[in-house]
Amino acid sequence: MGRSENHIRQGGGPAPRPEGTATAPDYWRYARHLDALAAAAGTSVGPEADAVAAVLRDRDPVMAESAVVTHLGRRAARLLTDPGFPAWARAMGAAIGTRAFPARRLREWTLLKEITHGEPWTAAELTAASDWCQRIAVQSLTSFEALDLLAAAGRTRRVRNTAAQRLGRRSRPGLPAPPQLPG
């Protein structure tokens, strides 16, 4: 039987990997970070923010930000209609600091929350939002104004088509017609 990389090495432990490639311990750290963030989320906002800050101190900034963004998505989706969302978002923003990707994702969750609750938002914010944000918006929002805007000015054909389809479904007999944007 020939030797392969899938067999256990004689000296024990994994074979050396080229610099910059992920190893199993990296994936385990990512999973441990997600577990720690989920556990902290069951407490108050302070420990959760501390956990986010701790994860962001990991030696692999890309992996750390990915874990934090995954956590933000899970938490924000649950908190979107919760009155505690603004305090949570402020605490997460402070913990994230100047990290561009997690900060942008938190801003986009905040935009989705504002639209969901009928709070002030601007067309410029929604049209400048990432493809991810616009896809989430057309799948989950019920705001005729937001859907109409995305049907006309969404970043991708997929977003524009999905928004138009959702508006079309809303205008079936028996349902109120979507309002027209001023202009």
N, C-alpha and C positions, 0 to 999 in steps of 0.2 A: 504494500500500500504506500503510495507516494505521500510526501509531505505537502500540506497546503496551508494557506494562511488561516483557514478555518479550524485547524487543529490547535490544541493547547500547546504552547511553546514549552520546551524542556525546562527552561529557566523559570517558568511561571510568569504570569502577567501577559499583557497584550504586546504584540509586536510594535516596535517603535513606528510612529507615524511622522510623515513630513511636517515641518513647522507650519502652523496656520490651519491644519485640518482638525475637524471636530473628532473628539474621542468619546467613548461611552461615558466617562465621568462628566463630560460637558453636558450630555443629555440628562444625566442624573441630577446635576446641579440645576439645570433648567426646571426639571420636574420638582425638585426640592423647593426651588424659589416659588413656583406656582402653588405648591402645598402650603408654604409659609404665608404667602399672600392671602390665600383662601382662609386659612385659620385666623389671620389677623382681621379679616373682613367681618368675622363673626363678633368682634368686639366693638369698641367705639372707633371713631375716626382717627384719633391720635395714634393708637398702636398700628393701625393700618398704614397711616402716612409714614410712621417710623419704619415699618416693614418695606414699604416701597423705596424709601431712601437707602435702606440697607442693601436691597437687591441691586440698586443702581451703583453701589460701590463695588460690585463684582469685577473681577479682573478682565472679563470679556464684556465690553460695553454693548456690543451688538446683541449678544444673548440676553444680557440684563434688560435692555430696553424692550426686547421682544417679549420677555416674561412680563414686564410691567404693562405693556400695551395689551397683551392677552388678558391680564387681570383687569385692566381698566374696562375693556370691552365686556367682560363677564359682569362686573359690578355695575357699570353704567346702564347696561340693558335692564338689570333688575331695579335700579334706582330711578329710572327715567321718569316715572310717575310719582316718586316718593318726595314728600316735602323736604327731606333731608339732603336732596341732591346738591343744592348750592353749597352747603357747608362741606359736604364730601368733596366736591369739585375744587373748592378753595384749598382744602387740606392736601389733596392730591397735587394740585398745581404748585404748592409750596414745596412738596417733597420732590417733585420732578425738576423744578428749577428751570434751567435753560436748555434742557435736553430737547432738541427740536422735534423729533418724531413723537415721543409720548406727549409733549405739550400740544402739538397739533391735533393728535387724536383726542385729547381731553377737550380742546376747544370745539372740535367737531361734535363730540357727544353733547357738549353744552348747547351748541346750536340746535341739534336735534331735540333736545329737551325744551328749548325755547319755542320751537315751532310746535311741538306736541302740546304745550300748555297755552298756546296763543299769546305768548310773551313777545315783546318787540324783537324783530330780526330784520335783516335787510336782504334784498335780492342779491346784492353784491357778495355777501357772505356765503350764500348758498351756491351761487354760480362759481365762486372761487374755491369752493370746498373740493376735497379730493374725490377721485372716482369712487373710492370706498364709501365715503360719506354720502355721495349722491345715490349710490346703489342701495344703501341702507334706507335712505330717505324715501325713495320710490317704492320700496317694499313695505315700509312700515307706517309712513305718515298718512294721515287722513286729511290734512290741510289741502283744500282745493287750490289755494293760492300757491303753495309750495309745489304741488304736482303740476299745476299749469305752467309755472316758471320752468320747472325741469323738463316738461314736454317741449317747451320752446327753446330753452337755452342750456339743457344738460350737456355735460362735457362729452359724453359718448352717445352713439346711436342707441346702444342698449338702454341707457338711462332715459333718453328721450322717448323711445318706443314703449318702455314699461310705464312711464308716467302717462303717456297718451292712452295706453290700454286701460290703466286704472281709472283715468278720467272718463273714458268711454263706458266702462262698467258702471260708474257712478251715475251716468246720465240715462240709464235704462228707465222705462216707464215705472213710476212709483217711487223713484228716488229723486231727491232735489238735484237740479242741474248745477254744475259748478259755477261759481261766480266768475265774472269776467274781470280781468285785471284792468285797472284804470290805465288809460293811455292813449 
